[in-house]
Amino acid sequence: MRKASLVIVLASLALASVGIVSAGVNQYRPLDLDHQSLGLIRPHDTARTGFFPVRGWGFSNGATITARSGVAVTVSVTISGGPAEFQVITETGPDFQQATMRPRLVRFEAGPEPESFSFTWVSGATGQHSTVNLFWRSPTGAEVTLHGGSVVILYAAG
């Protein structure tokens, strides 16, 4: 089990670094992240194979921020029952333009017992109001239980 956890952590770090470079954030220049937003994820289940909002984190009801520099969104969840995939989608500006943060999705492999996972998406910012939304699915159609979790958003206020 430790070996599998280490592989997940190393893969997450590699994907996060790819996301930072792809998002146009200079990894050698520190970003002054001076604001933080915290939200909780309520328990619920799914067997749906298409992405849909995590309860309370769908379009226009996620956390609203105005960031001028970088944005880091850390999702920590406890799941059981099978694999689950998550993605962070932002809505920006008065026309609610949608963008999926890179990497487009993150997959957590859970078994029958509850397991906890965490991942951080990182991107640049536009300086406009943005709503941070969290979506998930069961890629195999197996019943997956999300026991709860949290979303932490770090950003430089605009």
Buried (B, 14 or more C-beta within 10 A) or exposed (E): EEEEEEEBEEEBEEBBEEBBEEBEBEEEEEBEBEEEBEBEBEEBBBEEEEBEBBBBBBEEEBBEBBBBBBBBBBBBBBBBBBBBBBBBBBBBEEEEEEEBBBBEBBBBEBEEEBBEBBBBBBBBBBEBBBBBBBBBBBBEEBEBBBBBBEBBBBBBEB
